[in-house]
């Protein structure tokens, strides 16, 4: 499926209805999805679905469980929330906050192509928000270890005020732990 293309057949993973694929990588694909709260109100979320060939890899699944545990304790306005790690129809997935925005890599590429740098006050704001998110995590003993433009999203809320979200929190620390387990 192409990025942004609607899911051809109706797909339900647990209580999440997959709408369209928004990202694809070597380990998982990420979908925009809809779920409903106890009052029947719809909510957009992101669902990171593990690729089939990795669903059989117990070490990889344990790494995802660890990632979800780490991410679920992080509470900060600039850290994308993780709601749950689950299995449905033999598929593993993580449901997380849907971040409606552009990642910094895309923003920086656009700035380069237009030869217009990010205004210094915006760059300072973004750096301060990322620093605040990392500080909050460090206080809980969690180190991101994969901070890069692709893992920092710029969003607009209903009031059109920009805000920053750090995503993929803890995966590198979890990967290191999985390698250490493999050595023992």
C-alpha positions in Angstrom: 0.0 0.0 0.0 1.2 3.5 -0.8 1.7 6.0 2.0 -1.5 7.9 2.7 -3.5 5.5 0.7 -6.7 4.2 2.4 -6.5 0.7 3.6 -8.2 -1.4 0.8 -10.1 -3.8 3.0 -11.6 -2.8 6.3 -9.0 -3.7 8.9 -9.6 -3.9 12.6 -6.8 -4.5 15.0 -8.3 -4.9 18.5 -10.4 -1.9 19.0 -8.7 0.2 16.3 -10.0 0.7 12.8 -7.1 1.3 10.4 -7.7 4.2 8.1 -4.5 4.8 6.1 -0.8 3.9 6.2 1.3 7.0 7.2 4.8 5.4 7.5 6.6 2.2 6.7 10.0 0.9 7.9 12.0 -2.3 8.2 10.3 -3.3 11.5 6.8 -1.9 11.4 4.2 0.1 9.5 2.3 2.9 11.1 -1.4 3.6 10.4 -3.7 6.4 11.2 -6.5 4.7 13.0 -9.8 5.4 14.8 -11.1 4.1 18.1 -14.0 5.0 20.3 -14.0 5.9 24.0 -16.5 4.6 26.6 -19.0 7.3 25.6 -18.8 6.4 21.9 -16.7 9.5 21.0 -14.2 8.7 18.1 -10.5 9.4 18.6 -7.6 9.4 16.1 -4.6 7.3 17.2 -1.5 5.9 15.5 -1.1 2.2 15.3 2.4 0.7 14.8 1.9 -2.8 13.4 4.8 -5.2 13.5 5.7 -6.7 10.1 4.7 -10.3 9.8 8.3 -11.7 9.6 9.2 -10.1 12.9 6.0 -11.3 14.8 7.7 -14.7 15.1 10.9 -13.2 16.7 10.4 -13.5 20.4 13.4 -11.2 21.2 11.9 -8.5 19.0 8.5 -8.8 20.5 10.0 -8.6 24.0 11.9 -5.5 22.9 8.5 -4.0 21.8 7.0 -4.9 25.2 9.9 -3.2 26.9 9.5 -0.1 24.6 5.8 0.1 25.4 6.5 -0.2 29.2 9.1 2.5 29.1 7.0 4.9 26.9 3.8 4.3 28.9 5.4 5.8 32.1 6.6 9.0 30.3 4.2 11.9 30.9 5.2 15.1 29.2 3.4 17.5 26.8 6.3 17.1 24.3 6.4 13.3 24.4 4.0 11.4 22.2 1.9 9.1 24.5 1.9 5.3 24.1 -1.5 3.9 25.1 -1.0 0.1 24.8 0.9 -2.8 23.4 -1.4 -5.5 22.2 -2.0 -8.6 20.0 -5.0 -9.2 17.8 -5.5 -11.8 15.1 -2.0 -13.0 15.6 -0.5 -9.5 14.9 1.3 -7.3 17.4 0.9 -3.6 17.6 1.4 -0.5 19.7 -1.4 2.1 19.9 -0.1 5.6 20.5 -0.9 9.3 20.3 -1.6 10.4 16.7 0.8 13.3 16.0 -0.7 15.5 13.3 2.3 17.4 11.9 5.5 17.2 10.0 8.8 15.7 11.3 11.8 17.9 11.5 13.6 16.1 8.8 10.9 17.0 6.3 10.8 20.6 7.6 14.6 21.0 7.3 14.6 19.6 3.8 11.9 22.0 2.8 13.9 24.9 4.4 17.0 23.9 2.5 15.2 23.6 -0.9 13.6 27.0 -0.4 16.9 28.4 1.0 15.0 29.8 4.0 16.4 28.9 7.4 14.1 28.2 10.4 13.8 31.5 12.3 16.1 31.5 15.3 13.2 32.0 17.8 11.5 28.9 16.3 14.7 26.9 16.5 15.2 27.9 20.1 11.7 27.0 21.0 12.0 23.6 19.4 15.3 22.9 21.1 13.9 24.0 24.5 10.8 21.7 24.1 13.0 18.7 23.1 15.4 19.4 26.0 12.5 19.6 28.4 11.1 16.3 27.1 14.5 14.6 27.4 15.0 16.0 30.9 11.7 14.6 32.1 12.6 11.2 30.7 16.1 11.3 32.2 14.5 12.0 35.6 12.9 8.6 35.2 16.1 6.9 34.2 15.1 6.7 30.5 17.5 7.8 27.7 16.1 8.2 24.2 19.4 7.5 22.4 18.0 8.1 18.9 17.2 11.8 18.9 17.2 12.9 15.3 15.1 15.2 13.1 12.9 12.3 12.0 11.9 11.6 15.6 10.8 15.2 16.4 7.4 16.4 15.1 6.1 19.9 14.8 2.3 20.2 15.2 -0.4 22.7 15.2 -3.1 22.5 17.8 -6.6 24.0 17.5 -5.3 27.5 18.5 -2.7 27.3 15.7 0.1 27.5 18.3 3.1 25.3 17.3 4.2 22.6 19.6 6.7 19.8 19.6 6.4 16.0 20.1 9.3 13.6 20.5 8.4 10.1 19.2 10.0 6.6 19.3 11.0 7.1 22.9 13.2 4.4 24.4 13.7 2.1 21.4 17.5 2.5 21.4 17.8 1.7 25.1 15.6 -1.3 24.6 17.6 -2.5 21.6 20.8 -2.3 23.7 19.1 -4.3 26.5 18.1 -6.9 23.9 21.7 -7.2 22.6 22.9 -7.6 26.2 20.4 -10.4 26.8 21.7 -12.1 23.6 25.3 -12.0 24.9 24.5 -13.7 28.3 
